[in-house]
């Protein structure tokens, strides 16, 4: 029921390549080209400029992109609902997640969910780019997604947990035993910045809350590389509490003088059109998170 031409068009637009789109969707390159050509003929528009080394949207392609995304997501939702009506005990929930939630939360949530709904399958899509994660939920490639910024895409969201942003130091640092990390140290101490898609702005919220600019010495794109470098005494960093639950390296962890946190939610394109299986997953997730953080205010 879902439109293969729409899938082909949106995937080529996202990846900028017929070959990459074919690999992701499981088609031949010629098959993807045929589907896109068929859609162009159907619409009477040229959607892509084909160039050596890749493709990019024409002006007309950019104009219709959002409409095709919306129609395609609705058609996928319709196909899911029809499958549910044919088999109310079956189905598939595609869950988008960033790494820390995938590691620390998803296994426990999946176990609780499958204990209750053993005939519903789960598929985990790990995406650390917040923008891409939101797009996956908006376009229907994920039925739901753990997110820290669902409002950016206008998604419906179930708030789950307030996750503190914490300062991490080498264990032997002179400030490691203090109750808080002083504001002046946030500005003066060498900072190891976690760089990667939406992550810098997420961590920068702590510096903004304390009214300082960090003294960036290193920029890396891996949580675990950051932990390793901090543990080796190369500087301090800021990481979410969730990724620090089980660290691979010796670290001292303490709050900043003015504390800051990120809000983790489970987002769907629309509560009204979400499948019964997706709504069931959201409910189990909310219950599981509430059990893990009984002292926290979980809404």
JOHU-V328224 format. One record per residue. SS is DSSP state (A for helix, B for strand, O for the rest). Layout:
ss
SS
SS
//
This chain:
ss
O
O
O
A
A
A
A
A
A
A
A
A
A
A
A
O
O
A
A
A
A
A
A
A
A
O
O
O
A
A
A
A
A
A
A
A
A
A
A
A
A
A
A
O
O
O
O
B
B
B
B
O
O
B
B
B
B
O
A
A
A
A
A
A
A
A
A
A
A
A
A
A
A
A
A
A
A
A
A
A
A
A
A
A
A
A
O
O
O
O
O
B
B
B
B
B
B
O
A
A
A
A
A
A
O
A
A
A
A
A
A
A
A
A
A
A
O
O
O
O
B
B
B
B
B
B
O
O
O
A
A
A
A
A
A
A
A
A
A
O
O
O
O
B
B
B
B
O
O
A
A
A
A
O
O
B
B
B
B
B
B
B
B
B
B
B
B
B
B
O
O
O
O
O
O
O
O
O
O
B
B
O
A
A
A
A
A
A
O
B
B
B
B
B
O
O
O
O
A
A
A
A
A
A
A
A
A
A
A
A
O
O
O
O
B
B
B
B
B
B
O
O
A
A
A
A
A
A
A
A
A
O
O
O
O
B
B
B
B
B
A
A
A
A
O
O
O
O
O
O
O
B
B
B
B
B
O
O
O
B
B
B
B
B
B
B
B
B
O
O
O
O
O
O
O
A
A
A
A
A
A
A
A
A
A
A
A
A
A
A
A
A
O
O
O
O
O
O
O
//
